[in-house]
Amino acid sequence: MKLKRISAFDGLNVLLLILFSLTIILPFLYIIAVSFSPPSESLAGNFYLIPKRLTLAAYEYLLQAPTFLRSIRNSVVITALGTCVNLIISITLAYALSKKFVPGRRIILLFIFFTMIFHGGLIPNYLVVKNLGLIDSLWAVVLPAASSAFNIMVIRTFFQGLPESLDEAARIDGAGEFRILFSIVLPLSKPIIATFALFFMVQYWNEFFSAIIYLNDTTRWPIQPLLRQMVAIGSSNISSEAALDASLAAQLGPNVQNAAILLAMLPIIAVYPFLQKYFAKGALLGSIKE
């Protein structure tokens, strides 16, 4: 069997990709190693990727820390609410705008496109949230990001690419718009719905800035602001009411920080395999109109 000859250019590309992959994988493996190592070894730097002794002290502490568990719960609620609200608004609005018979469709599209170019800014957004009485409410993190002009445009383009004959056949059989949407359009739109559901989940799970701005009550903070405080333990800008138990956290040191980072990543990592089969296809669907 004749082996295929590899050119110098292909070999250089493979080498560069391997080096680039190592810059991503090695820090991640180091975080895992530190989270399972005793504090004395990690602080002394006696290892890099393989700890000499394994311990679950950091994970045991975090899974018993009320502040950490509360922040995880807040993130789960925000992510679930935000993903559902975003999908409902984006899908229904995109479906309506994909139909030519909708009155005022072009004007609505113009308004939506206008928001992609011009933005009100931080202060007007804060005043709107404040006047709606959402300060210190989890809805303050969910509702301001409940729709995106870009997402609506992409989903609308996908809906326009579906055969019109399906809608016409359903209308002849007496189906209304809601029946057509839920019985015909949505089953055919699983790739793009799964893709945007993953986008929305990652967006809300990683929400940091909105929580800092709108949530003065630190007991309502999601996981990301708490992670920031855990990484900055010992600095002067740490609020005592949001910090973990100071003595034990100081004793465990970087072990708690790295364990918290890994635990905060697990929900998204656990969900991704279920949506991965739709992701590659859905990332391109709707981006190009034939």
DRENTI-59017 format. One record per residue: residue in one letter; x, y, z of N, C-alpha, C, O, CB in turn. Coordinates in pm, whole numbers, padded with zeros to 5 digits, always signed. Glycine has a CB too. Example, Ala and Ser with C-alpha at 12.3 -4.5 7.8 and 13.67 -1.06 7.14 Angstrom:
<recs>
A+01319-00569+00780+01230-00450+00780+01320-00330+00780+01424-00332+00846+01131-00447+00905 S+01285-00225+00708+01367-00106+00714+01290+00003+00787+01341+00114+00804+01408-00060+00572 
</recs>
This chain:
<recs>
M+00085-00120+00000+00000+00000+00000+00088+00124+00000+00175+00139+00085-00096+00001+00122 K+00064+00211-00095+00145+00330-00108+00097+00439-00014-00021+00475-00014+00143+00380-00253 L+00190+00492+00066+00155+00596+00161+00147+00730+00091+00226+00761+00002+00257+00600+00275 K+00052+00809+00132+00036+00943+00074+00143+01036+00129+00166+01042+00249-00104+00999+00103 R+00206+01106+00041+00313+01196+00081+00255+01325+00139+00165+01385+00081+00405+01227-00039 I+00309+01365+00252+00262+01486+00320+00357+01600+00286+00479+01589+00304+00253+01466+00475 S+00301+01709+00236+00384+01823+00199+00433+01897+00322+00379+01880+00432+00305+01919+00108 A+00535+01978+00304+00590+02057+00414+00487+02156+00468+00483+02185+00588+00716+02133+00369 F+00403+02208+00377+00299+02304+00420+00197+02236+00511+00158+02291+00613+00228+02365+00298 D+00153+02114+00471+00058+02040+00555+00119+02003+00690+00053+02012+00793+00010+01913+00483 G+00246+01962+00688+00313+01930+00813+00325+02049+00906+00308+02036+01027+00450+01874+00786 L+00354+02168+00848+00362+02290+00929+00226+02326+00987+00217+02370+01102+00415+02407+00846 N+00120+02307+00907-00016+02334+00958-00052+02243+01074-00108+02287+01174-00119+02318+00845 V-00018+02115+01060-00047+02019+01168+00030+02057+01294-00026+02053+01404-00011+01876+01124 L+00156+02093+01279+00237+02132+01394+00180+02255+01464+00173+02260+01586+00381+02158+01351 L+00140+02355+01386+00084+02477+01444-00049+02448+01515-00076+02504+01621+00063+02584+01335 L-00131+02361+01456-00258+02327+01520-00236+02251+01650-00310+02270+01746-00344+02244+01425 I-00135+02163+01651-00104+02090+01774-00058+02185+01883-00100+02174+01998+00004+01983+01748 L+00029+02278+01848+00076+02376+01946-00037+02464+01996-00046+02496+02115+00187+02463+01885 F-00125+02504+01905-00239+02587+01945-00332+02508+02037-00384+02563+02134-00316+02636+01821 S-00354+02380+02005-00439+02297+02090-00380+02280+02230-00452+02278+02330-00461+02159+02026 L-00247+02267+02237-00182+02250+02367-00198+02374+02453-00210+02363+02575-00035+02218+02349 T-00198+02492+02391-00217+02615+02469-00355+02622+02532-00376+02694+02630-00194+02737+02381 I-00451+02547+02477-00586+02543+02533-00601+02427+02631-00661+02442+02737-00690+02531+02421 I-00546+02312+02595-00567+02191+02675-00484+02193+02803-00535+02157+02909-00533+02067+02593 L-00358+02233+02796-00269+02225+02912-00318+02311+03029-00319+02262+03142-00129+02269+02873 P-00360+02437+03008-00414+02513+03123-00538+02447+03184-00557+02449+03306-00448+02655+03080 F-00621+02389+03099-00740+02321+03149-00702+02201+03234-00760+02179+03341-00829+02277+03034 L-00605+02123+03188-00558+02008+03266-00492+02052+03397-00503+01984+03499-00460+01924+03184 Y-00426+02166+03393-00363+02218+03516-00470+02257+03619-00452+02231+03738-00274+02340+03483 I-00578+02317+03573-00688+02353+03664-00745+02227+03730-00772+02226+03850-00799+02429+03589 I-00763+02122+03651-00814+01996+03706-00716+01940+03810-00758+01896+03917-00837+01892+03594 A-00587+01943+03779-00486+01889+03871-00483+01966+04001-00476+01907+04109-00348+01890+03806 V-00488+02099+03994-00484+02180+04116-00608+02157+04200-00598+02154+04323-00471+02329+04081 S-00723+02141+04138-00846+02124+04214-00847+01994+04294-00913+01985+04397-00966+02127+04120 F-00773+01892+04248-00768+01763+04317-00644+01746+04405-00625+01640+04465-00774+01651+04217 S-00560+01848+04414-00435+01835+04490-00449+01903+04626-00531+01994+04641-00317+01896+04412 P-00370+01861+04725-00368+01930+04855-00314+02072+04839-00231+02097+04751-00282+01852+04957 P-00360+02166+04922-00314+02305+04908-00164+02320+04920-00104+02402+04850-00380+02391+05013 S-00100+02242+05009+00043+02257+05029+00121+02227+04901+00219+02295+04871+00090+02166+05141 E+00079+02126+04826+00150+02090+04704+00127+02190+04591+00219+02225+04518+00108+01952+04658 S+00002+02236+04578-00027+02332+04470+00041+02465+04495+00090+02528+04401-00178+02352+04455 L+00043+02510+04620+00108+02638+04651+00259+02627+04637+00325+02724+04598+00073+02683+04793 A+00315+02511+04667+00460+02493+04655+00504+02468+04512+00623+02477+04481+00506+02379+04743 G+00411+02436+04423+00445+02410+04284+00520+02281+04264+00612+02275+04182+00525+02523+04231 N+00483+02176+04338+00554+02049+04328+00510+01964+04210+00564+01855+04189+00535+01971+04455 F+00414+02010+04132+00367+01933+04017+00312+02031+03915+00299+02150+03942+00259+01827+04059 Y+00280+01978+03797+00214+02062+03697+00083+02000+03649-00023+02061+03662+00307+02086+03577 L+00090+01878+03595-00030+01815+03540-00077+01696+03621-00195+01662+03616-00005+01772+03400 I+00011+01632+03695-00027+01512+03770+00002+01536+03918+00119+01543+03956+00050+01385+03718 P-00100+01549+04002-00075+01570+04146-00016+01445+04210-00046+01333+04169-00206+01608+04218 K+00068+01466+04310+00129+01353+04381+00029+01288+04475+00034+01167+04497+00252+01399+04459 R-00061+01366+04530-00167+01313+04618-00299+01374+04575-00306+01492+04540-00138+01343+04769 L-00405+01293+04579-00538+01338+04539-00623+01363+04662-00617+01289+04760-00605+01234+04446 T-00703+01469+04656-00795+01500+04764-00920+01565+04706-00914+01638+04607-00729+01592+04868 L-01033+01538+04769-01162+01597+04728-01206+01707+04823-01324+01743+04825-01269+01489+04720 A-01114+01759+04903-01149+01858+05005-01213+01982+04944-01311+02034+04998-01026+01898+05085 A-01160+02030+04833-01215+02151+04771-01357+02129+04722-01443+02215+04740-01126+02196+04654 Y-01383+02013+04662-01518+01984+04612-01615+01960+04728-01730+02004+04722-01515+01862+04519 E-01570+01893+04831-01655+01872+04948-01693+02005+05012-01807+02024+05055-01585+01783+05051 Y-01597+02095+05017-01626+02226+05076-01728+02303+04992-01823+02360+05046-01496+02308+05090 L-01707+02306+04860-01796+02383+04773-01938+02327+04773-02035+02403+04771-01741+02385+04631 L-01951+02195+04774-02083+02134+04772-02156+02146+04904-02273+02109+04914-02071+01988+04735 Q-02088+02198+05006-02152+02225+05135-02160+02375+05165-02214+02415+05268-02077+02155+05246 A-02106+02458+05075-02105+02604+05097-02237+02663+05049-02267+02657+04930-01986+02671+05022 P-02318+02720+05138-02449+02774+05097-02438+02883+04990-02521+02890+04900-02521+02830+05217 T-02336+02968+05000-02321+03076+04903-02298+03022+04763-02358+03070+04667-02207+03168+04943 F-02212+02924+04751-02183+02866+04619-02306+02794+04563-02340+02813+04446-02064+02767+04628 L-02372+02714+04644-02490+02642+04597-02602+02738+04559-02675+02714+04462-02540+02544+04704 R-02617+02847+04635-02720+02946+04602-02690+03014+04469-02781+03038+04389-02732+03051+04714 S-02564+03044+04444-02528+03109+04317-02550+03013+04200-02593+03056+04093-02381+03156+04321 I-02521+02885+04218-02549+02787+04113-02699+02781+04086-02742+02776+03971-02494+02648+04153 R-02778+02780+04192-02923+02776+04175-02971+02900+04099-03055+02889+04010-02994+02767+04311 N-02919+03017+04134-02958+03140+04064-02921+03133+03916-02998+03176+03831-02891+03262+04129 S-02803+03079+03886-02762+03067+03746-02852+02971+03670-02885+02995+03554-02617+03020+03738 V-02891+02861+03735-02981+02766+03670-03115+02831+03639-03170+02813+03530-03001+02641+03758 V-03169+02906+03734-03298+02973+03713-03287+03076+03602-03372+03082+03514-03347+03039+03843 I-03182+03158+03606-03164+03261+03504-03147+03197+03366-03205+03245+03269-03042+03348+03537 T-03069+03091+03357-03045+03026+03229-03172+02962+03175-03200+02972+03056-02934+02922+03242 A-03247+02896+03260-03371+02830+03215-03474+02934+03170-03532+02921+03062-03430+02744+03328 L-03495+03036+03252-03591+03141+03215-03546+03214+03089-03625+03234+02997-03609+03240+03331 G-03419+03254+03087-03370+03331+02974-03375+03255+02844-03412+03312+02741-03230+03375+02999 T-03340+03127+02846-03343+03047+02724-03485+03031+02673-03511+03044+02553-03280+02911+02748 C-03578+03002+02763-03719+02985+02722-03778+03115+02667-03842+03116+02562-03804+02936+02841 V-03755+03226+02739-03808+03355+02694-03747+03395+02560-03818+03441+02471-03781+03465+02799 N-03616+03377+02546-03549+03414+02422-03599+03331+02304-03622+03384+02196-03399+03397+02436 L-03616+03201+02327-03665+03115+02219-03807+03152+02179-03839+03158+02060-03658+02969+02260 I-03892+03176+02278-04032+03209+02247-04041+03338+02168-04110+03344+02066-04115+03222+02377 I-03971+03443+02214-03977+03571+02145-03914+03563+02006-03971+03612+01909-03907+03680+02227 S-03798+03501+01998-03726+03496+01870-03802+03414+01766-03813+03454+01651-03586+03438+01890 I-03854+03298+01807-03921+03210+01712-04053+03269+01665-04081+03272+01545-03945+03073+01775 T-04135+03316+01758-04266+03370+01717-04253+03496+01632-04324+03512+01533-04351+03401+01841 L-04161+03586+01671-04143+03708+01593-04083+03677+01456-04125+03733+01355-04055+03808+01669 A-03983+03588+01453-03922+03553+01325-04022+03485+01233-04021+03509+01112-03801+03462+01347 Y-04109+03401+01288-04209+03332+01205-04308+03432+01146-04343+03424+01028-04284+03226+01287 A-04352+03527+01229-04447+03627+01179-04384+03713+01070-04448+03745+00970-04498+03716+01295 L-04257+03750+01089-04190+03836+00992-04151+03761+00865-04116+03824+00765-04068+03899+01054 S-04155+03630+00868-04121+03552+00748-04240+03538+00654-04224+03486+00543-04071+03415+00787 K-04359+03582+00696-04480+03570+00614-04510+03703+00545-04515+03808+00609-04600+03525+00700 K-04529+03697+00414-04549+03819+00336-04683+03887+00364-04697+04006+00340-04539+03788+00190 F-04780+03810+00414-04914+03867+00434-04927+03946+00565-05031+04005+00589-05017+03758+00430 V-04825+03947+00648-04831+04019+00775-04827+04169+00748-04731+04216+00686-04715+03976+00869 P-04927+04246+00793-04927+04390+00767-04816+04462+00846-04791+04430+00962-05063+04451+00802 G-04752+04559+00781-04647+04636+00847-04518+04559+00868-04436+04598+00950-04696+04685+00977 R-04500+04450+00794-04382+04365+00814-04253+04440+00785-04157+04426+00860-04390+04242+00725 R-04250+04518+00680-04127+04590+00644-04092+04697+00747-03974+04719+00776-04142+04653+00506 I-04193+04762+00802-04166+04866+00903-04109+04802+01029-04015+04854+01089-04295+04946+00937 I-04167+04688+01070-04116+04618+01189-03973+04571+01165-03888+04583+01254-04207+04498+01225 L-03945+04519+01046-03809+04477+01013-03712+04594+01018-03598+04579+01062-03806+04411+00875 L-03757+04711+00973-03672+04829+00977-03640+04868+01121-03526+04903+01151-03740+04946+00904 F-03739+04863+01208-03715+04895+01349-03618+04796+01413-03529+04834+01489-03849+04895+01426 I-03636+04668+01380-03545+04567+01435-03403+04587+01384-03307+04579+01461-03595+04425+01400 F-03391+04612+01255-03257+04635+01198-03194+04761+01255-03072+04768+01271-03266+04646+01045 F-03274+04860+01287-03222+04985+01345-03150+04958+01477-03049+05022+01508-03336+05087+01366 T-03203+04864+01555-03140+04834+01685-03006+04764+01669-02928+04761+01763-03233+04749+01769 M-02978+04707+01551-02848+04647+01528-02740+04752+01506-02621+04724+01523-02855+04553+01410 I-02781+04872+01468-02684+04979+01438-02671+05076+01554-02561+05118+01589-02725+05055+01312 F-02785+05112+01615-02785+05210+01722-02835+05146+01851-02928+05065+01850-02873+05331+01686 H-02771+05182+01961-02805+05125+02091-02824+05238+02191-02753+05339+02187-02695+05026+02140 G-02921+05218+02281-02951+05324+02377-02840+05352+02476-02824+05466+02520-03074+05290+02453 G-02762+05250+02511-02654+05270+02606-02688+05217+02744-02800+05172+02769-02620+05416+02616 L-02590+05222+02832-02603+05162+02964-02701+05237+03052-02785+05175+03117-02468+05156+03031 I-02692+05369+03056-02777+05447+03147-02924+05436+03110-03005+05411+03199-02734+05594+03146 P-02964+05453+02983-03106+05433+02950-03155+05292+02984-03268+05276+03031-03130+05460+02802 N-03072+05191+02960-03112+05054+02996-03134+05040+03145-03231+04978+03189-03006+04955+02950 Y-03044+05099+03223-03059+05090+03368-03185+05162+03414-03255+05112+03503-02936+05151+03437 L-03216+05278+03356-03336+05352+03395-03463+05274+03360-03560+05275+03435-03339+05489+03328 V-03461+05206+03245-03578+05125+03206-03598+05011+03306-03709+04988+03352-03561+05068+03063 V-03489+04941+03339-03499+04831+03434-03544+04881+03571-03625+04817+03637-03364+04758+03447 K-03492+04996+03613-03528+05052+03744-03675+05093+03747-03745+05065+03844-03439+05172+03777 N-03723+05160+03642-03862+05206+03639-03960+05090+03626-04077+05104+03663-03883+05303+03524 L-03914+04978+03575-04000+04859+03571-04001+04783+03703-04073+04685+03717-03954+04766+03460 G-03922+04829+03799-03918+04765+03930-03847+04632+03931-03880+04544+04011-04056+04747+03981 L-03749+04616+03844-03680+04487+03832-03546+04483+03904-03481+04379+03906-03658+04455+03688 I-03504+04594+03965-03378+04593+04036-03384+04490+04149-03485+04480+04219-03345+04734+04092 D-03276+04414+04166-03266+04306+04265-03363+04192+04235-03402+04117+04325-03293+04361+04404 S-03400+04179+04108-03482+04066+04065-03406+03991+03955-03336+04052+03874-03622+04114+04014 L-03421+03859+03954-03355+03782+03850-03405+03818+03710-03336+03797+03611-03375+03633+03875 W-03526+03873+03703-03579+03916+03573-03498+04031+03516-03501+04054+03395-03726+03956+03586 A-03427+04105+03600-03343+04214+03551-03229+04163+03466-03178+04235+03380-03288+04294+03667 V-03188+04039+03488-03083+03978+03407-03143+03911+03284-03079+03902+03179-03003+03876+03490 V-03268+03862+03296-03330+03785+03188-03389+03876+03080-03359+03859+02962-03439+03695+03243 L-03473+03973+03120-03552+04048+03023-03471+04142+02933-03501+04149+02814-03655+04127+03095 P-03371+04216+02983-03297+04306+02891-03231+04233+02775-03207+04293+02670-03192+04382+02966 A-03202+04106+02792-03139+04028+02683-03236+03929+02623-03195+03827+02568-03014+03955+02735 A-03366+03958+02633-03468+03862+02591-03487+03853+02441-03562+03768+02394-03598+03895+02655 S-03421+03938+02365-03431+03929+02220-03307+03990+02158-03241+04075+02219-03558+04000+02168 S-03275+03946+02039-03160+03997+01965-03199+04012+01820-03253+03920+01760-03037+03903+01980 A-03172+04129+01763-03209+04153+01624-03139+04055+01530-03198+04008+01434-03175+04297+01585 F-03013+04026+01559-02939+03933+01472-03001+03794+01475-03019+03733+01370-02792+03926+01515 N-03033+03744+01595-03093+03612+01607-03226+03605+01534-03256+03506+01465-03111+03574+01753 I-03307+03709+01548-03437+03712+01482-03421+03709+01331-03494+03640+01261-03517+03836+01525 M-03324+03786+01281-03301+03789+01136-03258+03653+01083-03305+03609+00978-03194+03894+01103 V-03169+03585+01155-03120+03456+01108-03233+03352+01110-03249+03277+01014-03002+03408+01195 I-03310+03347+01219-03420+03251+01227-03526+03281+01122-03582+03190+01061-03483+03252+01368 R-03554+03409+01100-03651+03448+00997-03605+03399+00859-03686+03349+00781-03670+03601+00995 T-03476+03414+00829-03424+03368+00700-03440+03218+00686-03469+03168+00577-03276+03408+00684 F-03420+03145+00794-03439+03000+00789-03585+02965+00761-03613+02878+00679-03392+02936+00920 F-03678+03032+00830-03820+03004+00808-03860+03035+00663-03943+02965+00606-03906+03087+00905 Q-03801+03140+00606-03834+03173+00468-03786+03066+00371-03840+03053+00261-03773+03308+00430 G-03686+02990+00409-03634+02884+00323-03716+02757+00324-03692+02668+00242-03495+02852+00362 L-03812+02745+00416-03899+02626+00419-03999+02631+00304-04043+02740+00267-03973+02616+00554 P-04035+02518+00247-04129+02517+00134-04265+02577+00171-04325+02540+00271-04148+02374+00083 E-04311+02670+00089-04441+02732+00113-04555+02634+00091-04666+02653+00142-04459+02855+00024 S-04530+02530+00014-04635+02433-00014-04682+02363+00113-04797+02321+00122-04587+02329-00116 L-04592+02349+00213-04633+02287+00339-04736+02373+00411-04836+02322+00463-04511+02264+00429 D-04712+02505+00413-04809+02595+00476-04941+02594+00400-05048+02591+00461-04753+02738+00482 E-04934+02597+00270-05057+02601+00189-05139+02474+00209-05261+02481+00219-05023+02619+00041 A-05073+02359+00215-05145+02233+00236-05210+02230+00374-05322+02182+00389-05050+02113+00220 A-05139+02284+00474-05196+02286+00609-05314+02380+00617-05412+02350+00685-05090+02327+00710 R-05308+02494+00548-05420+02588+00550-05541+02529+00479-05655+02552+00520-05380+02721+00484 I-05518+02454+00373-05630+02388+00303-05700+02290+00395-05822+02272+00388-05579+02315+00175 D-05622+02225+00482-05679+02130+00578-05741+02199+00699-05793+02133+00788-05573+02032+00625 G-05735+02334+00702-05800+02409+00809-05711+02445+00926-05761+02490+01029-05913+02332+00859 A-05580+02428+00912-05489+02461+01022-05467+02611+01029-05458+02678+00927-05355+02388+01004 G-05459+02663+01153-05428+02804+01174-05278+02824+01184-05200+02730+01171-05496+02856+01299 E-05239+02951+01206-05097+02982+01209-05025+02914+01326-04913+02866+01310-05077+03132+01217 F-05089+02911+01443-05025+02846+01557-05008+02696+01532-04905+02638+01568-05107+02869+01684 R-05109+02633+01471-05100+02490+01441-04989+02464+01339-04915+02366+01350-05235+02438+01388 I-04978+02552+01240-04872+02537+01140-04735+02553+01204-04642+02478+01174-04890+02640+01026 L-04724+02651+01294-04595+02676+01359-04552+02558+01445-04438+02512+01435-04603+02802+01446 F-04642+02507+01528-04605+02402+01622-04603+02263+01561-04527+02177+01606-04699+02403+01739 S-04686+02239+01460-04694+02104+01403-04607+02083+01280-04571+01970+01249-04836+02073+01368 I-04573+02191+01210-04498+02177+01085-04363+02247+01091-04259+02187+01065-04579+02231+00969 V-04365+02376+01126-04243+02456+01118-04141+02413+01224-04025+02389+01191-04276+02605+01135 L-04183+02404+01349-04088+02371+01455-04024+02233+01440-03903+02221+01460-04157+02380+01589 P-04100+02127+01404-04033+01998+01384-03928+02001+01273-03831+01925+01278-04135+01892+01352 L-03945+02088+01174-03848+02099+01066-03732+02193+01101-03635+02204+01027-03916+02149+00939 S-03743+02259+01215-03644+02361+01252-03558+02318+01371-03499+02403+01437-03714+02492+01285 K-03551+02189+01398-03475+02143+01515-03328+02186+01513-03277+02226+01617-03483+01993+01524 P-03259+02180+01398-03117+02220+01401-03094+02364+01445-03010+02391+01530-03056+02201+01264 I-03170+02457+01387-03146+02597+01419-03199+02631+01559-03142+02716+01627-03212+02688+01315 I-03306+02565+01603-03358+02589+01738-03258+02538+01841-03231+02606+01940-03496+02521+01757 A-03204+02417+01818-03105+02362+01911-02979+02449+01916-02921+02468+02023-03068+02219+01872 T-02939+02501+01800-02819+02585+01797-02838+02712+01877-02753+02748+01959-02784+02619+01653 F-02950+02780+01855-02974+02905+01928-03005+02878+02074-02974+02961+02159-03087+02983+01864 A-03066+02764+02105-03086+02730+02246-02952+02718+02317-02938+02764+02430-03167+02599+02259 L-02855+02656+02251-02721+02646+02310-02657+02783+02325-02594+02812+02427-02632+02555+02225 F-02672+02869+02223-02619+03005+02232-02680+03079+02351-02609+03144+02427-02646+03082+02101 F-02812+03069+02366-02879+03140+02474-02836+03086+02610-02815+03163+02704-03030+03130+02459 M-02822+02955+02621-02781+02896+02747-02641+02943+02788-02619+02979+02904-02784+02744+02737 V-02549+02942+02693-02413+02989+02724-02415+03137+02760-02344+03180+02851-02319+02965+02604 Q-02495+03215+02688-02503+03358+02715-02551+03386+02857-02490+03466+02928-02596+03425+02615 Y-02658+03321+02899-02713+03348+03032-02629+03284+03142-02616+03340+03251-02857+03297+03040 W-02571+03168+03115-02489+03105+03218-02363+03187+03247-02316+03189+03360-02451+02963+03174 N-02310+03252+03146-02190+03333+03163-02220+03478+03196-02130+03562+03194-02107+03327+03039 E-02346+03510+03225-02384+03648+03252-02312+03702+03375-02320+03643+03483-02535+03660+03270 F-02243+03812+03358-02167+03873+03466-02201+04021+03483-02234+04065+03593-02017+03858+03440 F-02193+04095+03374-02206+04240+03384-02345+04282+03429-02358+04368+03517-02175+04304+03250 S-02450+04222+03372-02587+04260+03410-02614+04229+03557-02682+04306+03625-02689+04186+03322 A-02560+04119+03606-02579+04084+03746-02512+04187+03837-02568+04225+03940-02522+03944+03775 I-02394+04233+03800-02324+04334+03879-02401+04465+03879-02408+04533+03982-02182+04356+03824 I-02459+04502+03765-02527+04631+03751-02663+04632+03819-02697+04726+03890-02543+04667+03604 Y-02742+04527+03799-02883+04528+03840-02910+04459+03973-03016+04481+04032-02966+04465+03735 L-02819+04377+04021-02844+04300+04143-02758+04353+04256-02641+04316+04269-02817+04150+04120 N-02817+04440+04339-02746+04491+04456-02743+04388+04568-02651+04386+04650-02810+04621+04505 D-02846+04304+04572-02853+04197+04671-02765+04082+04625-02799+04010+04530-03000+04150+04692 T-02652+04063+04691-02555+03963+04646-02605+03820+04664-02549+03727+04607-02426+03980+04720 T-02711+03801+04743-02766+03666+04755-02836+03622+04627-02867+03504+04612-02864+03660+04872 R-02860+03714+04536-02924+03682+04408-02822+03671+04295-02859+03651+04180-03028+03787+04374 W-02696+03683+04327-02593+03675+04225-02587+03537+04162-02601+03437+04233-02459+03711+04282 P-02567+03529+04030-02537+03399+03967-02392+03360+03994-02322+03425+04071-02563+03405+03815 I-02347+03254+03931-02217+03197+03965-02101+03283+03917-01997+03285+03983-02206+03059+03905 Q-02114+03353+03805-01999+03424+03750-01948+03536+03840-01827+03544+03861-02035+03480+03615 P-02032+03625+03894-01979+03726+03987-01915+03663+04111-01817+03716+04163-02090+03820+04030 L-01971+03552+04159-01912+03485+04275-01776+03427+04241-01683+03433+04322-02006+03375+04327 L-01763+03370+04121-01632+03319+04079-01528+03431+04076-01413+03411+04114-01641+03253+03942 R-01570+03547+04031-01478+03659+04026-01430+03694+04167-01313+03724+04188-01545+03781+03960 Q-01521+03691+04262-01483+03722+04400-01393+03613+04457-01301+03642+04533-01607+03741+04487 M-01420+03489+04423-01338+03380+04475-01195+03389+04423-01100+03364+04496-01400+03245+04438 V-01182+03426+04296-01048+03440+04238-00974+03556+04302-00851+03555+04312-01056+03458+04086 A-01051+03659+04344-00989+03778+04403-00990+03776+04555-00977+03881+04618-01060+03903+04355 I-01005+03657+04617-01007+03648+04763-00879+03708+04820-00768+03679+04774-01022+03501+04808 G-00895+03791+04918-00781+03855+04982-00762+03998+04938-00691+04073+05005-00657+03778+04953 S-00825+04039+04828-00813+04178+04785-00913+04264+04860-01002+04213+04927-00834+04190+04634 S-00897+04394+04849-00975+04487+04929-01117+04508+04879-01200+04564+04950-00906+04619+04935 N-01146+04463+04755-01279+04489+04698-01374+04371+04711-01470+04361+04635-01265+04527+04553 I-01348+04283+04805-01434+04168+04826-01537+04201+04934-01501+04239+05045-01351+04043+04865 S-01664+04185+04901-01770+04211+04999-01785+04089+05089-01791+03976+05041-01905+04245+04928 S-01791+04113+05218-01795+04002+05314-01923+03921+05302-01921+03800+05326-01780+04054+05454 E-02035+03985+05266-02161+03911+05260-02167+03817+05142-02247+03723+05144-02277+04008+05253 A-02085+03837+05037-02087+03749+04922-01970+03653+04920-01970+03558+04841-02088+03830+04795 A-01872+03675+05004-01755+03588+05006-01786+03458+05077-01877+03451+05160-01636+03657+05074 L-01711+03354+05045-01726+03227+05113-01660+03236+05249-01599+03337+05283-01667+03112+05030 D-01671+03129+05328-01609+03125+05459-01460+03158+05447-01384+03083+05385-01630+02986+05525 A-01419+03271+05506-01285+03325+05480-01175+03233+05530-01075+03214+05461-01271+03461+05544 S-01192+03176+05648-01084+03096+05705-01060+02969+05625-00945+02936+05594-01116+03061+05848 L-01168+02897+05591-01152+02773+05517-01109+02799+05374-01027+02725+05319-01281+02693+05518 A-01163+02905+05312-01124+02939+05176-00976+02975+05170-00906+02937+05076-01209+03055+05122 A-00929+03049+05271-00787+03085+05274-00701+02962+05297-00589+02953+05246-00760+03190+05384 Q-00753+02867+05373-00677+02745+05400-00664+02659+05275-00558+02603+05247-00744+02665+05513 L-00776+02648+05197-00772+02566+05077-00709+02639+04959-00649+02575+04872-00912+02522+05041 G-00720+02772+04955-00653+02853+04855-00696+02823+04713-00815+02814+04685-00508+02835+04866 P-00598+02806+04621-00631+02788+04479-00710+02661+04450-00770+02651+04344-00506+02786+04398 N-00712+02565+04541-00787+02443+04519-00936+02474+04507-01004+02421+04419-00762+02343+04633 V-00987+02559+04596-01128+02597+04591-01159+02675+04463-01261+02652+04399-01166+02680+04715 Q-01071+02766+04427-01094+02847+04309-01103+02761+04183-01195+02777+04103-00983+02950+04293 N-01007+02671+04167-01008+02586+04047-01122+02486+04048-01179+02456+03943-00877+02512+04035 A-01157+02434+04165-01271+02343+04174-01400+02416+04140-01487+02360+04073-01280+02281+04315 A-01414+02540+04185-01533+02618+04154-01544+02645+04005-01653+02642+03949-01532+02750+04232 I-01431+02673+03940-01432+02695+03795-01480+02570+03722-01560+02579+03629-01290+02734+03746 L-01432+02454+03764-01473+02330+03698-01621+02300+03720-01691+02261+03628-01388+02213+03749 L-01667+02319+03844-01809+02294+03873-01898+02390+03796-02008+02353+03756-01836+02306+04023 A-01852+02513+03776-01931+02610+03701-01937+02577+03553-02030+02619+03483-01875+02750+03721 M-01840+02502+03504-01839+02463+03363-01923+02339+03335-01966+02318+03222-01697+02439+03318 L-01946+02258+03436-02009+02127+03415-02147+02134+03349-02174+02054+03259-02021+02055+03545 P-02238+02225+03391-02372+02223+03329-02369+02242+03178-02439+02171+03106-02458+02331+03390 I-02289+02337+03129-02283+02359+02984-02216+02242+02915-02259+02201+02807-02207+02489+02953 I-02111+02186+02977-02045+02070+02919-02140+01950+02912-02135+01872+02818-01919+02033+02999 A-02226+01938+03013-02320+01825+03016-02430+01841+02912-02478+01740+02860-02381+01812+03155 V-02470+01963+02881-02579+01984+02786-02529+01975+02642-02603+01929+02555-02644+02120+02810 Y-02406+02018+02617-02357+02027+02480-02367+01896+02401-02407+01901+02285-02215+02073+02481 P-02331+01779+02458-02339+01656+02377-02478+01627+02322-02491+01567+02215-02293+01539+02458 F-02583+01668+02394-02718+01642+02348-02757+01732+02231-02846+01697+02153-02817+01659+02462 L-02692+01848+02218-02722+01942+02110-02617+01942+02001-02634+02008+01898-02737+02081+02166 Q-02508+01869+02021-02396+01874+01929-02433+01826+01789-02383+01880+01690-02281+01792+01984 K-02520+01725+01779-02554+01671+01647-02630+01773+01562-02628+01764+01439-02637+01544+01663 Y-02696+01870+01628-02765+01975+01554-02677+02097+01532-02704+02179+01444-02891+02015+01625 F-02571+02109+01613-02496+02235+01619-02426+02266+01487-02436+02377+01435-02395+02230+01731 A-02353+02167+01432-02275+02192+01312-02365+02232+01194-02330+02320+01115-02192+02068+01275 K-02480+02167+01184-02573+02199+01076-02646+02329+01102-02662+02411+01012-02673+02086+01056 G-02692+02348+01226-02772+02466+01257-02692+02594+01258-02751+02701+01242-02838+02449+01388 A-02560+02589+01278-02479+02710+01282-02477+02780+01146-02456+02901+01139-02337+02677+01326 L-02500+02705+01037-02499+02764+00903-02638+02787+00849-02658+02876+00766-02422+02675+00809 L-02736+02710+00895-02872+02726+00845-02926+02864+00879-02909+02912+00991-02963+02619+00902 G-02989+02925+00785-03051+03055+00807-02956+03170+00789-03000+03285+00785-03108+03060+00944 S-02825+03145+00777-02731+03255+00760-02724+03300+00616-02679+03411+00588-02594+03215+00809 I-02768+03213+00520-02763+03245+00379-02901+03221+00321-02960+03116+00342-02656+03163+00306 K-02950+03318+00248-03080+03304+00181-03056+03265+00037-02987+03335-00037-03163+03437+00190 E-03114+03153-00003-03096+03109-00140-03186+03189-00233-03186+03166-00354-03126+02959-00152 
</recs>
